[in-house]
Amino acid sequence: MKNVDVKIYDSVIPDSVRQEVWKYINKQKWYATWKVVRPYMTSYIPEEEGFMDDSHKIMSLRLPTMWMHRTCFASDESSLEKNHPVIWELWQRINLALGNKYTITGCPEDMALWPEDHQDWKAPSTQDTNLEQGWRVYTNGQLDESVKRSHGVHRDTVDETDDQTRTILYVANLEWYPTWFSEIVFYPDDPAGLTGDRQQFQGQHKLGQERGFKIGWADEGKIVSSVPGRIIDYDGRTLHTTRPAAIWSRDIRKTIAFRVRLKN
């Protein structure tokens, strides 16, 4: 994978659907894990708890870092349609706008956090027994700089020969501004090794991304802002990361991710 393959679509989802999706995801239980001496998981429902009302910043005094906040929805299309019809309607609209060429059968995301046996964190079985069980529809909540350090550069699809899987992100926030940050940065590969970056520096911080990827300079890639309602469609093999939100942002940046595969 050499070139950065990212497509952006704006003003696709009607305001009424955007508002419904925003309300829906904030009624769900979100999970987060603090990185302390012994990491542990916490959960909250945004609609019922003002998690951004400084309480998290008091907690963060111990060590200002958390993993990304998430709500898990589905491991395939059938479970999404059955259990989360609001997100299913969103997916139908997104897929139609992108040419109806995708199925939710891409590479699943690993949600194994503490405690590892947390029942709400286990992906439902897939209807297709040949499809690997795992989360393919979920939310990403990117916190501000006082709590969340930079996310490690990574690929969603580690197999660089798999050119059929993609990740589609929907920016769910109804309000966001350029100075609230939280941009997604896409990097080209560096097959010639000109930058000398093999994630060896990142590995020192034990971020679990010591994969030896040859990372090129971001100015040869692409920086994508978190525009409300934006759809971001990229090759799952593309190296990328997400910057923390600004400390003065009024909410965390919330996207809904769909791990998909091109139809045959």
C-alpha positions as a Markdown table, in Angstrom:
| # | Residue | x | y | z |
|---|---|---|---|---|
| 1 | Met | 0.0 | 0.0 | 0.0 |
| 2 | Lys | 1.8 | 3.1 | -1.2 |
| 3 | Asn | -0.7 | 5.9 | -1.9 |
| 4 | Val | -3.2 | 7.5 | 0.5 |
| 5 | Asp | -6.7 | 6.5 | -0.6 |
| 6 | Val | -9.3 | 8.7 | 1.1 |
| 7 | Lys | -12.7 | 9.9 | -0.2 |
| 8 | Ile | -14.8 | 12.6 | 1.5 |
| 9 | Tyr | -18.5 | 13.2 | 1.2 |
| 10 | Asp | -20.3 | 16.2 | 2.8 |
| 11 | Ser | -24.0 | 17.2 | 3.0 |
| 12 | Val | -25.2 | 13.6 | 2.3 |
| 13 | Ile | -27.3 | 12.8 | 5.4 |
| 14 | Pro | -30.4 | 14.9 | 6.1 |
| 15 | Asp | -30.5 | 17.0 | 9.2 |
| 16 | Ser | -33.4 | 15.1 | 10.6 |
| 17 | Val | -31.5 | 11.8 | 10.4 |
| 18 | Arg | -28.3 | 13.4 | 11.8 |
| 19 | Gln | -30.2 | 14.6 | 14.8 |
| 20 | Glu | -31.9 | 11.2 | 15.4 |
| 21 | Val | -28.5 | 9.5 | 15.2 |
| 22 | Trp | -26.9 | 12.0 | 17.6 |
| 23 | Lys | -29.7 | 11.5 | 20.1 |
| 24 | Tyr | -29.5 | 7.7 | 19.7 |
| 25 | Ile | -25.7 | 7.3 | 20.3 |
| 26 | Asn | -25.9 | 9.5 | 23.4 |
| 27 | Lys | -28.5 | 7.2 | 24.9 |
| 28 | Gln | -26.2 | 4.2 | 24.6 |
| 29 | Lys | -23.7 | 3.0 | 27.1 |
| 30 | Trp | -20.1 | 4.1 | 26.3 |
| 31 | Tyr | -17.0 | 2.3 | 27.5 |
| 32 | Ala | -13.7 | 3.8 | 28.4 |
| 33 | Thr | -10.5 | 2.4 | 30.0 |
| 34 | Trp | -8.2 | 4.5 | 32.1 |
| 35 | Lys | -4.4 | 3.9 | 31.7 |
| 36 | Val | -3.3 | 3.7 | 35.3 |
| 37 | Val | -1.0 | 1.3 | 37.0 |
| 38 | Arg | -3.7 | -1.4 | 36.7 |
| 39 | Pro | -6.0 | -0.3 | 33.8 |
| 40 | Tyr | -9.7 | -0.6 | 34.4 |
| 41 | Met | -12.8 | 0.0 | 32.4 |
| 42 | Thr | -15.6 | 2.5 | 33.2 |
| 43 | Ser | -18.9 | 3.1 | 31.5 |
| 44 | Tyr | -21.4 | 6.0 | 31.2 |
| 45 | Ile | -24.4 | 7.1 | 29.2 |
| 46 | Pro | -23.8 | 10.6 | 27.7 |
| 47 | Glu | -27.4 | 11.7 | 27.9 |
| 48 | Glu | -27.5 | 10.9 | 31.7 |
| 49 | Glu | -24.1 | 12.1 | 32.7 |
| 50 | Gly | -22.2 | 15.2 | 31.8 |
| 51 | Phe | -18.9 | 13.4 | 31.2 |
| 52 | Met | -17.4 | 16.5 | 29.6 |
| 53 | Asp | -18.4 | 18.8 | 32.5 |
| 54 | Asp | -14.9 | 18.7 | 34.0 |
| 55 | Ser | -15.4 | 15.6 | 36.1 |
| 56 | His | -13.2 | 13.6 | 33.7 |
| 57 | Lys | -10.4 | 16.2 | 34.1 |
| 58 | Ile | -10.4 | 15.7 | 37.9 |
| 59 | Met | -10.1 | 11.9 | 37.3 |
| 60 | Ser | -7.3 | 12.5 | 34.8 |
| 61 | Leu | -5.0 | 14.1 | 37.4 |
| 62 | Arg | -3.6 | 10.7 | 38.2 |
| 63 | Leu | -2.4 | 10.2 | 34.6 |
| 64 | Pro | -3.8 | 12.2 | 31.7 |
| 65 | Thr | -4.5 | 9.4 | 29.3 |
| 66 | Met | -7.4 | 7.1 | 28.3 |
| 67 | Trp | -8.1 | 4.8 | 25.5 |
| 68 | Met | -10.7 | 5.9 | 23.0 |
| 69 | His | -14.3 | 5.8 | 24.2 |
| 70 | Arg | -16.6 | 3.4 | 22.4 |
| 71 | Thr | -20.1 | 2.0 | 22.0 |
| 72 | Cys | -20.3 | -1.3 | 20.1 |
| 73 | Phe | -23.2 | -1.9 | 17.8 |
| 74 | Ala | -22.9 | -4.9 | 15.5 |
| 75 | Ser | -20.6 | -7.6 | 14.0 |
| 76 | Asp | -22.6 | -7.8 | 10.7 |
| 77 | Glu | -25.5 | -6.3 | 8.8 |
| 78 | Ser | -28.1 | -8.7 | 10.3 |
| 79 | Ser | -27.3 | -7.8 | 13.9 |
| 80 | Leu | -27.2 | -4.1 | 13.1 |
| 81 | Glu | -30.6 | -4.2 | 11.4 |
| 82 | Lys | -32.1 | -6.2 | 14.3 |
| 83 | Asn | -30.6 | -4.4 | 17.3 |
| 84 | His | -29.9 | -0.8 | 16.1 |
| 85 | Pro | -32.4 | 0.3 | 13.5 |
| 86 | Val | -31.4 | 3.9 | 13.7 |
| 87 | Ile | -27.8 | 3.1 | 12.9 |
| 88 | Trp | -29.0 | 0.7 | 10.2 |
| 89 | Glu | -31.0 | 3.4 | 8.5 |
| 90 | Leu | -27.9 | 5.6 | 8.6 |
| 91 | Trp | -25.8 | 2.9 | 7.1 |
| 92 | Gln | -28.4 | 2.3 | 4.3 |
| 93 | Arg | -28.2 | 6.0 | 3.4 |
| 94 | Ile | -24.4 | 6.1 | 3.5 |
| 95 | Asn | -24.1 | 3.0 | 1.3 |
| 96 | Leu | -26.6 | 4.3 | -1.2 |
| 97 | Ala | -24.7 | 7.6 | -1.5 |
| 98 | Leu | -21.5 | 5.7 | -2.1 |
| 99 | Gly | -22.9 | 3.5 | -4.8 |
| 100 | Asn | -24.3 | 0.7 | -2.7 |
| 101 | Lys | -21.1 | -1.2 | -3.3 |
| 102 | Tyr | -20.2 | -2.2 | 0.3 |
| 103 | Thr | -21.2 | -4.9 | 2.8 |
| 104 | Ile | -20.4 | -4.9 | 6.5 |
| 105 | Thr | -18.0 | -7.8 | 6.3 |
| 106 | Gly | -14.6 | -6.0 | 6.7 |
| 107 | Cys | -11.9 | -6.6 | 9.2 |
| 108 | Pro | -13.4 | -6.5 | 12.7 |
| 109 | Glu | -12.0 | -4.2 | 15.4 |
| 110 | Asp | -10.5 | -5.8 | 18.6 |
| 111 | Met | -12.3 | -4.4 | 21.7 |
| 112 | Ala | -10.4 | -6.5 | 24.2 |
| 113 | Leu | -10.0 | -4.2 | 27.2 |
| 114 | Trp | -10.2 | -4.6 | 30.9 |
| 115 | Pro | -12.0 | -6.5 | 32.2 |
| 116 | Glu | -11.5 | -8.8 | 29.2 |
| 117 | Asp | -14.6 | -10.9 | 30.1 |
| 118 | His | -17.0 | -7.9 | 30.2 |
| 119 | Gln | -20.2 | -9.3 | 28.7 |
| 120 | Asp | -21.3 | -6.1 | 27.0 |
| 121 | Trp | -17.9 | -5.9 | 25.2 |
| 122 | Lys | -18.3 | -9.3 | 23.4 |
| 123 | Ala | -19.4 | -9.1 | 19.8 |
| 124 | Pro | -22.6 | -11.0 | 18.8 |
| 125 | Ser | -22.3 | -14.1 | 16.6 |
| 126 | Thr | -22.4 | -13.4 | 12.9 |
| 127 | Gln | -25.2 | -14.8 | 10.8 |
| 128 | Asp | -22.7 | -16.0 | 8.2 |
| 129 | Thr | -20.7 | -18.7 | 10.1 |
| 130 | Asn | -17.8 | -18.1 | 7.7 |
| 131 | Leu | -17.5 | -14.5 | 8.8 |
| 132 | Glu | -15.1 | -13.9 | 11.7 |
| 133 | Gln | -16.9 | -12.8 | 14.9 |
| 134 | Gly | -16.0 | -9.2 | 15.9 |
| 135 | Trp | -17.1 | -5.6 | 16.0 |
| 136 | Arg | -17.7 | -4.0 | 12.6 |
| 137 | Val | -20.0 | -1.2 | 13.6 |
| 138 | Tyr | -19.0 | 0.9 | 16.6 |
| 139 | Thr | -18.4 | 4.5 | 17.8 |
| 140 | Asn | -15.1 | 6.3 | 18.4 |
| 141 | Gly | -15.1 | 9.1 | 20.9 |
| 142 | Gln | -11.9 | 11.2 | 20.8 |
| 143 | Leu | -11.3 | 13.1 | 24.0 |
| 144 | Asp | -9.4 | 16.4 | 24.6 |
| 145 | Glu | -5.7 | 16.9 | 25.2 |
| 146 | Ser | -6.0 | 16.8 | 29.0 |
| 147 | Val | -7.2 | 13.2 | 28.9 |
| 148 | Lys | -6.3 | 11.6 | 25.6 |
| 149 | Arg | -2.8 | 11.5 | 24.2 |
| 150 | Ser | -2.1 | 11.1 | 20.5 |
| 151 | His | -3.6 | 7.9 | 19.0 |
| 152 | Gly | -1.0 | 5.6 | 17.5 |
| 153 | Val | -0.4 | 5.4 | 13.8 |
| 154 | His | -2.0 | 2.2 | 12.6 |
| 155 | Arg | -3.8 | 0.3 | 9.8 |
| 156 | Asp | -7.3 | -1.0 | 10.2 |
| 157 | Thr | -6.4 | -3.8 | 7.7 |
| 158 | Val | -3.0 | -5.1 | 8.6 |
| 159 | Asp | -2.9 | -7.5 | 5.6 |
| 160 | Glu | -1.4 | -5.2 | 3.0 |
| 161 | Thr | -2.5 | -7.6 | 0.2 |
| 162 | Asp | -6.2 | -7.2 | 1.0 |
| 163 | Asp | -7.4 | -4.4 | -1.3 |
| 164 | Gln | -11.1 | -5.1 | -0.8 |
| 165 | Thr | -11.6 | -3.8 | 2.8 |
| 166 | Arg | -12.4 | -0.2 | 3.7 |
| 167 | Thr | -13.3 | 1.8 | 6.8 |
| 168 | Ile | -16.2 | 4.3 | 6.6 |
| 169 | Leu | -16.5 | 7.0 | 9.3 |
| 170 | Tyr | -19.5 | 9.2 | 9.9 |
| 171 | Val | -18.9 | 12.3 | 12.0 |
| 172 | Ala | -21.9 | 12.2 | 14.3 |
| 173 | Asn | -21.4 | 15.6 | 16.1 |
| 174 | Leu | -24.0 | 18.2 | 15.3 |
| 175 | Glu | -21.5 | 20.9 | 16.3 |
| 176 | Trp | -17.8 | 21.1 | 15.7 |
| 177 | Tyr | -15.3 | 23.8 | 14.7 |
| 178 | Pro | -11.8 | 23.8 | 13.2 |
| 179 | Thr | -10.2 | 25.0 | 16.4 |
| 180 | Trp | -11.6 | 22.1 | 18.3 |
| 181 | Phe | -9.1 | 19.9 | 16.4 |
| 182 | Ser | -9.4 | 16.1 | 16.4 |
| 183 | Glu | -8.3 | 15.8 | 12.7 |
| 184 | Ile | -7.6 | 12.5 | 11.1 |
| 185 | Val | -4.1 | 12.4 | 9.6 |
| 186 | Phe | -3.4 | 9.9 | 6.8 |
| 187 | Tyr | 0.2 | 9.0 | 6.1 |
| 188 | Pro | 1.8 | 7.5 | 3.0 |
| 189 | Asp | 3.9 | 4.4 | 3.2 |
| 190 | Asp | 7.7 | 4.9 | 3.1 |
| 191 | Pro | 9.0 | 1.8 | 1.3 |
| 192 | Ala | 12.4 | 3.3 | 0.7 |
| 193 | Gly | 12.9 | 4.0 | 4.4 |
| 194 | Leu | 13.7 | 7.7 | 3.9 |
| 195 | Thr | 12.1 | 8.9 | 7.1 |
| 196 | Gly | 13.6 | 6.2 | 9.3 |
| 197 | Asp | 10.3 | 5.8 | 11.2 |
| 198 | Arg | 9.4 | 2.2 | 12.0 |
| 199 | Gln | 7.1 | 3.1 | 15.0 |
| 200 | Gln | 10.1 | 2.4 | 17.2 |
| 201 | Phe | 9.4 | 5.7 | 19.1 |
| 202 | Gln | 5.8 | 4.9 | 19.5 |
| 203 | Gly | 6.7 | 1.4 | 20.8 |
| 204 | Gln | 8.5 | 2.9 | 23.7 |
| 205 | His | 5.2 | 4.1 | 25.1 |
| 206 | Lys | 3.7 | 0.6 | 24.9 |
| 207 | Leu | 0.7 | 1.6 | 22.8 |
| 208 | Gly | 0.3 | -1.9 | 21.3 |
| 209 | Gln | 1.2 | -0.7 | 17.8 |
| 210 | Glu | 4.7 | -2.1 | 17.4 |
| 211 | Arg | 4.0 | -3.4 | 13.9 |
| 212 | Gly | 7.1 | -2.0 | 12.1 |
| 213 | Phe | 5.1 | 0.0 | 9.6 |
| 214 | Lys | 7.3 | 2.3 | 7.4 |
| 215 | Ile | 5.6 | 5.7 | 7.9 |
| 216 | Gly | 6.0 | 8.6 | 5.5 |
| 217 | Trp | 5.6 | 12.3 | 6.1 |
| 218 | Ala | 2.1 | 13.5 | 6.7 |
| 219 | Asp | 2.5 | 16.4 | 4.2 |
| 220 | Glu | 2.5 | 13.8 | 1.5 |
| 221 | Gly | -0.7 | 12.3 | 2.8 |
| 222 | Lys | -4.0 | 13.9 | 3.8 |
| 223 | Ile | -5.5 | 15.7 | 6.8 |
| 224 | Val | -9.3 | 15.4 | 7.2 |
| 225 | Ser | -11.2 | 17.7 | 9.6 |
| 226 | Ser | -14.1 | 16.4 | 11.7 |
| 227 | Val | -16.9 | 18.3 | 9.8 |
| 228 | Pro | -20.3 | 17.5 | 11.3 |
| 229 | Gly | -22.1 | 15.0 | 9.1 |
| 230 | Arg | -19.0 | 14.2 | 7.0 |
| 231 | Ile | -18.5 | 10.7 | 5.6 |
| 232 | Ile | -14.9 | 9.6 | 5.3 |
| 233 | Asp | -14.2 | 6.5 | 3.2 |
| 234 | Tyr | -10.7 | 5.1 | 3.1 |
| 235 | Asp | -8.7 | 2.0 | 2.2 |
| 236 | Gly | -8.4 | 0.0 | 5.4 |
| 237 | Arg | -4.7 | -0.5 | 4.8 |
| 238 | Thr | -4.0 | 3.3 | 4.9 |
| 239 | Leu | -1.8 | 4.4 | 7.8 |
| 240 | His | -3.6 | 7.0 | 9.9 |
| 241 | Thr | -4.1 | 8.5 | 13.4 |
| 242 | Thr | -6.5 | 10.9 | 15.1 |
| 243 | Arg | -5.4 | 13.9 | 17.0 |
| 244 | Pro | -6.9 | 14.7 | 20.4 |
| 245 | Ala | -9.7 | 17.3 | 20.6 |
| 246 | Ala | -8.9 | 20.8 | 21.9 |
| 247 | Ile | -9.1 | 21.2 | 25.6 |
| 248 | Trp | -11.8 | 23.9 | 25.1 |
| 249 | Ser | -14.1 | 21.7 | 22.9 |
| 250 | Arg | -17.6 | 21.3 | 24.4 |
| 251 | Asp | -17.9 | 17.6 | 23.6 |
| 252 | Ile | -15.7 | 14.7 | 22.5 |
| 253 | Arg | -15.6 | 14.1 | 18.8 |
| 254 | Lys | -17.8 | 11.2 | 18.0 |
| 255 | Thr | -17.7 | 9.1 | 14.9 |
| 256 | Ile | -19.5 | 5.9 | 13.9 |
| 257 | Ala | -17.2 | 3.4 | 12.1 |
| 258 | Phe | -18.3 | 0.8 | 9.6 |
| 259 | Arg | -15.7 | -1.9 | 8.7 |
| 260 | Val | -16.8 | -2.9 | 5.2 |
| 261 | Arg | -15.8 | -4.9 | 2.1 |
| 262 | Leu | -16.4 | -4.3 | -1.5 |
| 263 | Lys | -19.2 | -6.5 | -3.0 |
| 264 | Asn | -18.0 | -9.2 | -5.4 |
